[in-house]
Amino acid sequence: MVNNIFGERLREIRKRREFTQEELGGKCGACAGAIRDWEKGLRLPNTYYLREICVALNVSADYLLGLRKKSKSKMREK
């Protein structure tokens, strides 16, 4: 199992945006099973999917990967 900070943040933002795993998968070209695996920390997306996730959720890769503590949207809210 990989470090799951990515999965935790992916799930948090997906739910905040009110997307199901299927809906997010449709927006980024991945199947719902891949989204589930990423959220559980079983694997990480490749760079293509990481970019598509960031676009679909309007969040930075730095935040999803744990390199930044706050997402862009959280920083704007404060």
Sequence and secondary structure as in RCSB ss.txt:
>XXXX:A:sequence
MVNNIFGERLREIRKRREFTQEELGGKCGACAGAIRDWEKGLRLPNTYYLREICVALNVSADYLLGLRKKSKSKM
REK
>XXXX:A:secstr
   THHHHHHHHHHHHTT  HHHHHHHHT  HHHHHHHHHTS    HHHHHHHHHHHT  HHHHTTSSSS HHHH
HH 
